[in-house]
Each structure stands twice: as C-alpha cells, then as structure tokens.
Amino acid sequence: MIKKDELTFPSSDGIHHIAWTLWAPDEPVRGAVQLVHGVAEYIDRYHDFACFLAEHGFAVAGDDHLGHGRTAADESELGWFAEEDGWTHLVEDEKRLHDILREKFPGVPPVLFGHSMGSFIARTYLIRHPGEHDACVLSGTGHQPALVCRFGKLLSQREIRAHGSKYRSAMLQKIAFGSYLKRIQDPAGPNDWICTDPAVVRRYDADPKCGYTATAGLMRDMMEGLGIIGDSRGMAKMDKALPVLFIAGEEDPVGAYGKGVRTVSDRFKKAGMQDVTVKLYPAMRHEVLNEREKRTVWNDVLDWLETKT
C-alpha cells in the first residue's frame, strides 16, 4: 500500500511555504526519488508514475515550485517565481527538500529526476551542489545557445521594465513556445506538442493550474537558468561519477526532436561525466511519462534505477 502525504516547508525566498507531496511504500525503502516538475504544471500530475516507483520500493517526493500548484498564493502568482533571484530560489528549495528526504530516509540512495524546466533546475542543482545524489534522470530536456539565452533575457527584462514582472507577455510566450506545433499535422489545440494521447492534452487544457501564459519574470529567470546550465565552466563542477539517464521523445520540440538531447548528453560527456545513457522514444512527444506507451518508459527508468542505486 502506498501512503501519500501532502506537506510544506519554508521556501528559500523567506515568504512562501513550498507545498510538497510524499509517496512512501509500506515496505523497506530502497531509494528516495526527488521529482522536479516542469513549467505551468504541478507535482500531482506525476501521481501515477510516483505510485509505480513506490510499488517497487522507492520513496518518491516532489514539490510545487514557487508560482505553481498549491504553492502559488493566488492566481496572480501562477507562472511567477520572484521579483529577483527566482532561479536561485527554485534550486535552493530543491536543496531544502533534498535535505528533508535525507533526514527522513537516512542511508538510502538519493535520486534526482527532473522533467522539462525541472530538468533545467536539476542540471543547475548538479552544478551548484555536486556529489549529493547517487543517480539523476533528465526527462524532456534541451539546449539553447548562449546567444539565444542572452537575447531572451534582454527581451524579458524589457517587458518587465514596461509592465512589471507579473506581466503575461503574449510576445514572450510566442517566442518560447510558438514553434512547438510545426511538426504536428492539424493540431487540435496549442498544447498538442506535449503528448500524442489526446486525453492527456485535453486534461491539461482544462486544468487552470496548467498551460497558462508564463510571466515575464519567469521567462527572465528561466533564460538565466538556461545560461547557467549551458556554461561549460559550470558543467565542469558536476560530480563526474554520477550516473545520468536522459529520456525524451523523438517528437519532442523542447529537445529539438532528439538533436538537442544528444547535444546535452555529448556536452555532459565532454565535461567528464563517466556514466551517461540516452533513451529516445520514437513517435513520443514531450511528456514521455504520460504517453500511451508510458509503461515502457516507466519500466526503463525502473530498470536503470535498479542498476544504479
């Protein structure tokens, strides 16, 4: 039986309390998996996957980031991190959750699992706090050149100066996500790029806690984060012995349809990472954990974790 608890801890921003969820097995815990969710979603969307891992002996936990899910104080905060230092707060909140899990489950291997923007947060964590995990899974990740990151940050700062950090900029949204449907014939809606299963997309569309236009402040902070994880000097600080698994759909625009994922994995190897595995799934889009053949992905992740923890 899986026990699910909804808890909170103080954010590193000194203002909010971070809502987090723990899925714990009733058998001895063999590892602690920390899930880091993506932009414009929340941790309970990972419930089925978390239960699957818990059924195989892993404690699983994840929080709703600042401006997301149960952590957002109200609707105006959805898709907004902070007036300043937003990316740092996200990473340090993950550090706080990591420390909580280490205390709650002493002696078991800690695993970091980041999806989409959560993979960018996880990659920043690996740079800033190396040596704290026994394994890392990066789902739906991608790469942006430094020039693109700088340009995106400048555009975001311009919008902030004109309208404030909570302004929802249609221009920034279009620049960031507007090309994601280009390989989909006759899309039924703007979010069809996330998954080939229409039921998953329609639930996402209907959920007020998903898919909203992000704020200019979030865009600025995410561009800053992408710059951090793309810097080879920072990547050199990662724990070289850490096993890393990349998973992505070959039809995922965030990972440039596999090319961007390969770029990141190659850069990990160039940075000295000794144990890097890449699994690309044909015909799958961004949310491989939610695809029709999700059980194949879940089992691949479990098999990998069982060899690394």
C-alpha positions, -999 to +999 in steps of 0.1 A: +000+000+000+013+035-009+009+062+017+005+097+002+012+128+024+009+165+015+033+187+034+050+221+034+084+236+041+096+273+042+109+285+009+143+300+005+126+332-005+116+338+031+080+345+021+062+314+008+058+279+021+065+252-005+038+226-009+053+191-014+040+155-017+055+123-005+046+089-018+060+062+005+059+024+002+049+003+032+080-019+026+116-010+033+127+019+012+154+011-013+159+047-026+144+082-025+135+098-058+130+136-059+108+147-088+112+182-102+083+192-124+081+215-154+067+249-162+030+256-159+022+223-142+024+208-107+037+178-089+004+158-086+005+153-124+032+127-116+010+107-092+007+076-113+045+074-120+053+081-083+030+053-073+046+029-098+081+037-083+067+034-047+052+000-056+088-011-063+102+002-030+112+038-038+100+067-017+091+095-041+087+132-033+083+164-052+072+200-046+052+226-064+076+253-073+072+289-065+043+302-086+029+267-093+002+244-080-005+246-042+025+268-036+011+298-055-007+321-031-033+331-057-040+332-094-018+362-100+013+342-088+008+313-113+039+313-135+059+338-114+088+330-092+101+362-075+110+398-081+146+388-082+168+357-077+139+335-088+161+307-103+183+306-073+152+302-051+140+273-072+173+254-069+177+261-032+141+250-025+151+217-042+181+216-019+158+220+011+136+192+000+167+170-006+179+176+029+144+168+043+144+135+024+179+126+036+168+131+072+136+112+067+152+083+048+188+080+061+212+057+044+191+052+012+204+063-023+190+098-033+179+102-069+172+134-087+145+133-115+138+165-135+113+170-163+114+198-189+120+231-169+125+207-140+154+192-159+170+226-162+166+231-124+181+197-118+210+204-140+216+237-121+215+217-089+241+193-102+264+223-108+258+241-076+255+211-052+276+183-068+280+150-050+246+149-033+229+122-054+235+086-064+217+089-098+200+115-119+173+112-146+167+141-170+134+139-190+124+162-219+155+184-216+170+206-242+198+230-251+198+267-261+229+285-273+242+313-250+233+340-275+196+329-275+196+329-237+210+364-235+186+377-261+156+360-243+167+375-210+170+410-225+135+408-241+121+396-208+138+425-189+123+449-214+088+436-208+094+438-170+105+474-172+074+483-192+048+462-174+062+446-142+075+411-135+040+395-133+030+407-167+019+378-190+036+386-223+020+371-254+051+380-273+074+361-250+051+331-249+050+330-287+088+332-289+093+305-263+066+281-274+052+292-307+072+268-329+063+237-310+034+226-332+053+229-365+057+191-370+021+183-360-004+180-387-038+195-379-033+201-342-064+202-322-051+228-298-020+248-288-007+222-264-008+191-286+030+191-286+031+178-250+017+143-258+002+121-285-026+110-262-055+134-267-070+126-233-038+138-216-037+170-236-074+178-230-070+173-192-040+196-194-061+222-214-089+220-189-068+224-158-065+260-146-032+251-129-016+241-163-007+258-195-012+294-186+009+321-201+041+325-180+051+359-166+079+380-179+096+374-146+096+336-151+109+340-186+137+361-174+146+336-147+144+306-170+166+323-195+191+329-167+189+292-157+194+281-193+225+302-194+239+287-163+235+251-174+249+258-208+282+272-195+309+246-198+328+261-168+298+254-146+293+219-161+328+210-151+318+213-115+294+183-117+302+150-099+319+131-127+309+097-113+272+105-112+252+082-134+228+102-156+199+089-177+184+111-205+149+102-216+129+120-243+105+116-272+119+118-307+089+141-315+097+164-286+103+200-298+119+210-264+147+186-272+148+196-309+134+162-318+163+143-302+191+165-315+191+188-285+191+159-261+221+144-279+238+178-277+233+180-240+244+144-234+275+150-255+283+181-235+279+161-203+305+136-216+328+164-227+325+178-192+339+145-179+307+127-169+316+090-170+282+073-170+257+088-194+228+069-210+204+083-236+170+067-244+149+083-272+114+070-278+101+071-314+067+087-320+066+101-285+064+139-277+074+159-246+057+141-217+071+106-222+058+097-187+022+103-199+023+088-234+002+058-245+032+036-241+042+052-208+046+018-191+076+011-214+092+043-202+084+037-166+099+002-167+130+015-185+135+041-157+130+015-130+154-010-147+180+018-149+175+028-112+178-007-101+213-010-117+225+024-103+212+026-067 
